[in-house]
Amino acid sequence: MLLERYGSSLSDRLNSMFAEAGLPFKAALDKVPNSRRAQALAELARDRGLHGELHPRLFEAYWARGLDLGDDEVLLGEGRAVGLAEDEIRAALQDPEYVGRIAEQTTAALELGAAGVPAWLVDERALVPGAQPHELFDSVLERLGHQPIAA
């Protein structure tokens, strides 16, 4: 469990952040999964125009339902739920092209100064590290010349 691995301060902080944002959160997460295969699935979804549908499902699957995003059956279920075909999901989970794409993105993020997850690249100009409050993103968008969308 995360509590055993990282201690109660991280668990308390996460609980507080999720509650404050009104997001679902499973307090007793069993493990920190290897997310490489979930990232490959997300890249397939991006290629098919379904990333916007898949990403919140993967978030909810892990954070709210405590599912293992390293498990192929979980990924198959989430991919099918947004309209991806099982055969292409299975292929993507093994595809070296997606592994290479993820490695390139990781390298680019590290070169920009990302040191952890999450890290947000806003407008390809500003790196925002870590989980941050909504107001910080509004401020970053305004500094970059954008008007934030009203919540």
N, C-alpha and C positions, 0 to 999 in steps of 0.2 A: 504494500500500500504506500501511497505517497507520504502519508504521515510517518510511517516507519523509515522511509528512505530520506526524507528531507526535514522531518521534525514538525512540531505543531505550529510553529510560526508561519511556515509556508502554507500549510493547510488553512490556518485561520485567515491569512491574508487573501488566499484564493476565495474562500467562502465569503468573505466580506466584499471583495470586488465583484463577484458574480451576483450576490444579493443586491448590492447597490445598483448594478446595471440591469437588474431584473432578468437575469439569464438563469437557465436551469443549470444545476450543478449537483453531481453525485459526490457526496462527501467522502465515500470510501472507495476510491479508485484503486483497483488491484495492482496495476502495473503501469509503467511508462512504456508504451509500445514503440517499436521501431516503425517510424512512419514513412519510410522510403516507398513502400508499395502503395500506401494511400496517396502519396505524392504522384506516383506514376498514374494512378487512377484519376487523380485530379487533372493531370496533363492530358489524358485521353478525353476527359470531359471538356476541357478547354478547347481541344481540337474539334469537338463535336458541338460546340456552342452551349454546353450544359454545365459549365463550371459554376455559374451563379446558382444553379439548383443543387449541385452536389456539395459544394463547400459547406453550407449550413447544415446539411445532413451529416457530414463527417464530424463537424464540431459537436453537434447534438449527440451523435452516436457515442463519442468518447466522453465528453464532459457531463452529459445528462444521464446517459444510460450506462456508462462505464464499460463500453464494449472495447475490445482489443483491435485497434486499427492496423495491427500487423497480421491479423487473421484473414486469410483469403475468403472465407465464407462471409465474414462481416462485410468485406469490400465488395464481394459479388452482390450481396443483398442491397447495399447502398447504391451501387452502380445501376443495378436493374431498376431500382425505385425511381431513378431519374430518366430512364429510357435507354440506357446503354445495353447492348446485346452481351449476353454472357460470354460468348466466344471471343469478342473483342476485348472484354474486360480481362479474361484469362491471358490473352496474348499480351496486353499492355503491362500486366504485372510482371512479365518476363522480358519485356522489350528493352534491349540495350539502348535504343534511341531515347527512351524516356529517362533511363538512368543517367545518360550523358547530359540530357537537358537539365535535369535536377542538379547534377554536379556543377554545371556551368552557372546556374542561378545561385547556387550556394557560394561558389567562388566569387561571383559578382557582389553578393551581399556582404561577404567578409571583407572584400576590398573597399567597400563603402563604409566599413566600420561596424557592421552588425556583429554583435558578440553573443547573441542569445536569441531565443524565440519567445514571443514574436518580435519581429522587426518589420516596420512598415516603410516602404519607399513611396513617398507621396509625390506625384507628378514627376517622377524620375529625377527629382532635385533635392528632396529632403528626407533624411533617414530619421525615423522615430523609433527608438529602441524600447522594447518591453511593452507590457500592458499599460496603457495610459488612459486617463479620463477623456471623455468625449470633447471637453472644452479645449484640451491641448490640440486635438486634430483641427478644431475650428480655428484656433490661432495659427496653426501651420498653414492651413488653406488660405486664410486671409493674408498672411505674409507672402504667400506665393501668388497673390492676386486673384484668388477665387472667392466666391461667395459660398459659404457653407449652406447645405440644404437644411431647411428647418426640420427639426425632429418632431 
